[in-house]
């Protein structure tokens, strides 16, 4: 699909909500609209993405074979069955936030995919890497969102799609232009 079609769909399905959450959380709306383009193409019926390797890591933590995974501890998972772990190892919502991130926000996985998915996704970003956004380091922010670390010095992105960061910057430019018209 072309950039314009995806941007229109994001604006129609998420634009107002992203704009209002951006004001409340003092975050750049254009970044999150671009993120929604990348992560769900603006669709409301976005597919969920289960990640087996994350499931195995969380299972190891729950079963005491590892002490933690990205701050998720055995105590946090002590009563989680395999179905719960599958939900925690799946990415949800328009920004495709991994389910286990809900544990750090003290919310349920359902909150990442429900009516407040935009708010909770943005709230997670605010706590995780908003410092990059406030400094205008959007290349680093896109890379961090997808790969869990800032853009590498060797200029070789570690994202699933090697064009993810550049596509995000392109989408963001599109939304910034719209805001200035």
N, C-alpha and C positions, 0 to 999 in steps of 0.2 A: 504493500500500500504506500501511497505517496504521503509525504510529510503533512501537506495541507489537510488531507482527509483525517489523519490520525489526530492532528491538532484540533480540528473542529469537533471530533468526537469527545476528546478530553474536555474541551470547553463546555460542550453540551451536558456531559454526564458528571463532571467533577468541578468545573470552573468556579461556580458560586461557592461551593463548600471549601475548596482550596483557598479561594480569596478570603473567605471569612476566617478560616483557621490560621491563615498566614498573618492576618491582622492581629488576632488574639495572641499568637505565639511569637510574633515579631520575626517571621521567617519570609524568605523571598518566594512569592507565589509562582513566578516563572520557573523556578527550579523544580518545584513539586509538580507542576503541569508537565514539564519535560520528563520527569521521573515516571509519571503516569503513562506518558507516551511509550517510554522504554519498557516498562514493566507489564502493562496490560493493554497497550494500544488504545486506551480510552474505553475499553469494553466494560460493561457492567457485569457481564457473565464470564469473568476471567477464569481460565483454568487454574486449578491449584497445582503446585509443583512439589511432589514428595521427593525428598532427598535421602536415599537409603544410607549414605555414609554418615549423615547427621543422626539418623535414627540409631545406627550402630554405636555412635559416640555417646548419645544420650542413654542408651540401654546400658552401656558400660558404666556410666556414672551411676545410674539407678541401682545397678547390681553390685556396686562397690569395687569394680575393676579399674575405675578411674576416679580421682577425687573431684574433678569438675570439668566442665566444658564451657568455655566462655562465660564463666561466672555462675553457671548452673551447677548446683551441688547435689550430692546424694540426698541430703535432707529435703531439698526442693522436689525431688522426684520419688521419694520413698514409697508413695502410694499410687504412682502412675502405672497403669497397665499398658500393654503394648499398643492398644488403640490410642490411648492418650499420647504416648510417645510418638506415634505416627502423626498426630495432629501437631505436635511440637516440632516435628521434623519436616513440616510442610510450610511453604510460603503462601501468604494470604493477602487479600486486599489489593487495591490499585497500585500499591508500592511494593507488593510481594515481600512483606516482612515475614521472616521466619517465625513460626509459632512459638518457639521457646523464648523469643524476645518478650512475650507477654509476661513472663515470670519477673522480669526486671521492672515492668511497669505496674505490677500488682493488679493485672486484669486477666480476663479469661481469653483463650484463643478466639472464642466467638466474637470478642470485641474487635479483633483485627480484620474480621470479614463481615461485620455487621454494619448497621447504619452509621456508626462512628469510626469506621475503618480509616477514613481520611484523617480525622483528628488524631487517632491513636498512632497511625503511621508517622504523622508529622511530629507527634509528641516523642516517639522513639528517636527519630532523627535529631530532634532538639537536644535530647540527652546524650546522644551518641557522637554526633559530629557537627553540630551547629556552629562550632568554632570555625570550621572551614567555610561555611556559608557566610558568616558575618565578616570574614576577611575576603570574600569574593573569590575564594579558591574552589571554583566550581568543577574544574577538571579533577582535583583531588576528591571532592565530594562525590561525584558520580562514581569514581573508581572505588572509593571507600564503601559506598552503598552496595556495590556489586561484589567486591572482592575482600572487603573488611580491612583494607589498608589504603593509604594515599597512593597516588600515581607514582610508579617507580622511577628512580633517577635514570635508569637505563632506557627509559622511554618505551619499554615493552609492556603493554598493559597485561594484567593478570586476570582480566575479566573473561567470563564465559564466551562472550562475543567480542573479538578484538576491536570492533568499531563502536562498542557500547558508549564509551566516554565521548567520542567525537559526535556520535548521533545525539547524545544528551545535550551537548553544547549547541548543536544545530537546532534542536527542538527549542531549547531555552531562548536562543536568539529569535526564533519565530514568535514566541510568546512575548518577549520583551518588546519586539517591534509592535505587536498588537496593542500592548499597554500604552505605548507612546503615540498611537494614532489618534 
